[in-house]
Amino acid sequence: MIQPAQRLNSVQEYYFSRKLKEVAALNAEGKDIISLAIGSPDLPPSEATIERLCEVAHDPHAHGYQPTMGTPELRTAMAGFYNRWFNVELDPKTEVLPLIGSKEGILHVTLAFVNPGEKVLVPNPGYPTYTSLSRLLGAEVVNYDLLPENGYQPDFEQLEAMDTTDVRLLWVNYPNMPTGAPAQRKTYERLVRFARERGIVVVNDNPYSFILGREHLSILQVPGAKDCCIEFNSMSKSHNMPGWRVGMLATNAQFCSWILKVKSNIDSGTFRAIQLAAATAYDNTDEWHRTFNVELYARRRALAEEIMKTLSCTYDSAQVGMFLWGRIPDSVPDVCEGFAAPAEVITERVLHEARVFITPGFIFGSNGNRYIRISLCANETKLQEALTRIQHIF
């Protein structure tokens, strides 16, 4: 009999891929589920971005293959974005690489730096794709803890006590998802020092620095970081472009050339109209970012906080990003028969009784077992309706 590759035994179907099938079935029954689960911005990009997309799409010469490393216009815009917002100088010809989203970047960076059997350090809790793609590629995942008592910053005593002989990559994500912990300059400085001392590469995934954040930090602001660090950024969250699949990485020219060697054997470059429209989006005004990335999410966040209070969950009000992370009440036991983790007791009840889909924290790692996450990617009317429904059952 034909069997799948053994690597499939190391992963499961992505949680949201599985759960959205269930939600779709409930909607087909007329349940009208309000989704507060996924971080997919519900508003469009700037008008100038859409106009540029349409303009280029009408060009009969714009539909051919594009360079894998991106058009000069897009790379220049990406370098300009980093200079404008982070005060980081990048050579657009050699130190910037466009991505078809950060998931693609995780794949390419792992292929470029990690041999099968070697190790990667992954935060717990953390973005599940850091773990799943590492395992699919034959790397050994070693977790390091992010804990509330440390403000969800890395425990450097724990990291420094580790044997990192076979570690090639260390994944970090600030502002953090799912916890909402803000980026800290001192964390970046210690990560750069740790990377230099241990001879490993730190990859900072940085798509949330504009959402509810007024301070824009990058690990590449630390002197010497470019020699041992890679930073991802994405237009999905900050520019309302999740379906466009435009991201980027920034690092030194040597690292870019190694990653491009992988990337050029996998894809053929994004549609030219998308690339040039994305370049236009990088010129969005300060007012646009303040309106869509700060003020709008602040109003939604206030409603999400009321949902947390209704569920008797506690949360840190200093969180940034497009989610709210909260701890479930102690009255829920640690072991609940029929549930993957205690938080699922609450999320399943909310789904089936209140018809609201929120995320249980266990999908981000064991340190999320007693947490839930609420997405702010729903308008205020839907958030208010979700709050009302939940208040009726709690």
N, C-alpha and C positions, 0 to 999 in steps of 0.2 A: 504493500500500500504506500501511496505517496504521503510523506510526512513533511510538516513545515521545518524550517531551519531551527536548530536547537536554541538559537538566541531568543526566539519568541517565548521560550519558557521563563526568561528572566524578567518579562514585563507583562503588564495587563493593558487592555485597551484604556486609553486616557479616560479619567473619571468623567469629565464633562461630556465626552463623546458617548459614553454609556448612559449617563443620567439624562442627557437631553432627549434620548429616545423615549425614556419613560415620561418625561415632561410633554413631549409631542403626543404621546398616546393619551395622556390626561387631557390635553387641550382638544384632542379629537373627540373626547367624550363630553366636551363642553365645559370643562372645569375652569378655564380662563386663568391659567397659572401666571402669576407675576414673577418674573425672574429677577432676583437680586443676587445672582451667582457669578456671572462672568463679567470680566472687565473689558467690555466692548463699548466704547463711547457711542452714544445714541444720537449725537448731533453731527452734521456734515462738516467737512473742512471749510476753510475760508472760500469766499466767492471767487477770489482771484485764482485760487488753486483749481477750482472746477473749470473756470473759463479757460485756463491754460491747457488743461487736459483736453477739452473739446477742440481747442484751436489746433493742437498738434495732431490729434486724431484725424482731423480733416486733411492733413498733409499727406498726399499720396506716396511720399517718399519716406514716411516715418514708420513703416510697418515691417521692416526687415529685422534680422538679428541685430542685437545690440552687444557692445563689449561687456564681457563678464565683469570687468572691474568698474563698470558704470560709465556714464557719459562724463566728459570733463565738466559740463555745467553742474551736474549733480554733485560730483566730488568737491568742486569749488564751493558750492552752497553749503555742503556739510562742514567743510573746514571753516567757512565764514560763520556758521552757526556756533561752532565751538569757540571761536574767537570772540564773538559778540556776547554770548551768555556765560561762558566759563573762563574767558581770558586764557585760553589754551591755544597755542600756535601749532597748526598741523600743516604739513605739506600735502596739498590736495592730490598731487601726482603719486605719492609713495606712502603716505601715512593714514589714508582713509580708504575704506572698502565698503561700498554699499552691500546690503544684505536683503534677501527676500524674507525679512522678518528675523527676529532673534532666534527662533527655533533653528533656522538654517545655520545661523552663526554658531550655535552650540554644537551642531553636527560638525561643521567645518573645522572649528578650533580643536575639537577633540580628535578628529582624524589627523590634524596637522601636528599635534603635540604628544598624543598618548598612544603608546603601543599596547596591544592586548596583554592583559595581566598587570599592567601598571595601575597606579592609584590616582584617584581624584578626590579632593576634599569638597564636600557638599554640605551646606547649612541645613540644620534641622530645627525649626521648620524652614522649608525652602520650596522654590518652584519645582514641581515634580519632573519637569523635562531634564533638569540637570542630572537626575538619577537615571531616568529611563533611557535616555540616549547614551549615557556612559555605559550602562549595562549592555545595551544592544551592540555597542562597539567593543565589548570585551574588556572594559576597564573595571577595576574594583572600586566601589564607592565606599568612602570612609566619611562618616558624618561627624560634624562638629556642632556643638550646641549653641543655639541662640535662645537665651533665657530672659524672662522679664526683669529679673533682679540685676541684669547687666544692661538693661535698656535695649535688649535684642541686638547688642553689638557682639562681635566675636569674643570669646573667652581666650585671651592670648596666653594665659597660663596653661590652658588645656592644649592649645595648638603647639606651644613651645615644648610641651612634654611629649609630643608625638614623635615617633620614628617616621620621618618623612623621606627616607631613602628612595622609595619607589614612587613618591608623589610627583606628578607632573603639573597638575592644575589645581588651583583653589578658586572655587566659585563664590562670589559675593554679590549682593544685590541691595544697593542703597540708592535712594530711599527703598526700604525693604518691603517686599511682598512675601508673605501675607500680613506681617505684623504692623506695617505702617511706621516702623522706626525710621527717623530721619537720618540722612547722611551726616557724618561727623568728620571734620578735618583730622582729628587725632586718630580716628580709626583708620583712615586712609594712610596716614603717615606710618602707623604701626604695620599695616599690611604691606606697604612697600618695603619697609625694613625686613619684615619676615621673609618676603619673596627673595630679596637679595641674599639674606643669610642662608636660606635653604636651597637656593637655585631652582625655584619653581616659578610658574607663571600665575599671577592673580588675574582673574577675569571679573571685572565689575559690570554687572548688568544694570543699566541706569536709565530706564524708561519713564520713571515717575517723578523726576525732579521738578516738573512744572505743575504737578497736580497738588494744589493746596500748599505749595512750597514757595516761599518768597526768597529763599537763598538757594542758589544753584551751584552745587558742588560737583566736582569731578575728581576721580582718583588721579587723573593726569595733571592736576594742578600741583601735585607733590613733586618736588625736584627729583629727577631720576626715575620717576614712575614709568615713563615711556619705554625704558630699557627692559622692564620686567612685567609690565601690566598691559592688559587689553581692556578697552572699555566698549561696551555695547550701548547704543542708543536706538530709539525707535520713534517713528512718527505716529504709531498707533494711538498712543495715549495723549501725547502733548499736542497733536495736530488733528485729532478726530479722524484718523485714517487707518483704522484697524484692518479693513478689508483690502487696502491697497498693497499691503505687504512690503513696506519700505522701512528698512532699518539700516544701521551702519555699525562698523567697528572702527576704532582708532587705536593705533599703536605705532611702533617703530617700523621702518621700511622693511627690515629683514622678516619680522613676523608677518607683515602683510603679504610679502612675496610667498612665504610658505603656505599661508591660508589660501591665497589666490591659486596656487598650484592644485589644491584640492577642489576649490570652487569651480575652476575652469573645466574640470572633468565631470561636473555634475549639472550645472545650469548654463544657459546661454544669454543671460542678461534679461532684465525687466523691460517691458514694452516702453518704447521711447517716450510716449506721451505721459506715462506715469512718472518716468524719471524727471522730465522737464517740469511737470506740474509740481512734483515734490520739491524741486529746486525753488520754485515760486513760493511754496508754502513756508520754506525756511525764512522768508522775508516778512512773515506775519508781524504785525505791529505789536508793541508792548501792550497796547490796549486790548487787542484780540486775546492775547494770552491771559491777561488779567481777568477779562470777562468770562472766558470759557474754561480756564484752568484753575482759577482761584474763586471768584465770586459765585459762579454757578455751582461748583462742587461744595462750597461752604454752605449754601442753602440746603443742598441735598444731604449733606453730612448731619445737619441738625435733625433731620427726620430719621436718619439711620440711628442716631444716638437715642432717640425716643423708642425705636424698635428694640435696641439693646436693653434699655431700661425695662421695657415691658416684659422681656424675656428673662429679667433678673440677672443679666450679664454685666460684668464690669469691663471697663475699657480705659485706655490711656488717652486723654483728650489731646495729647501732643502729637498724635499720629498724623502723617501726611499720606498722600497718594489717594487712589480712587476706591479704597475699601475701608471698612471699619472692622477691626479685629477685637473680639471680645471673649472673655472667659465665662464659661457657663457656671451656674451656681453649684456650690459644694453639695447640695442636696441630691444631685444626680450621681449615682454610684459609679465607680471606676470601671466595673464590669457589668455590662448589660446584655443579657442573653438575646441573641438575634441581631445585635448591632455591632458594626465594626469598631466603634469607639463611643464613649459616652456622649460626645457632641451630636452624634447621629440620632440619639433619642429625641433631641430637640428639633433638628433639621427635618427629620421624617414626619414628626407631628405637624410642624409648620407647613410642610408641603401638602400633606394629605388632609389636614383639617382646616388650615387657613388658606391653602392654595397659593403659597408663596415659596419660591425656591431660593434657599440660601445655602451656603457652602459649609460643610463640616470641616474643621481644621485638620482632621487626621490625614487628609489626602496630601498635606504638605509635610508630613513626618510625624513621628511619635510625640514630639513636643507640642503638637497641635491637637492632641486627642481631646482636650477639654476646652477647645475654642471653636468659635464659629466666625465666619467672615461674611460681611454684607457688602455687596457692590453698590457703588453710587451711580452706576450707569443706567439709571431709570429716571424719568422726569419726576417733578415734585408731586404731580397728580397721582402717579403710580405708587410712589413712596408713601404718600398719605393713605391711599387705599390699602396698601400692604400693612401699614401700621394699624389701621382700623380693623382689618381682618384678624390680625394677630391679637389685638386687644380683646376681641370677642372670645378667644379660646384660652387666654392666660389671665 
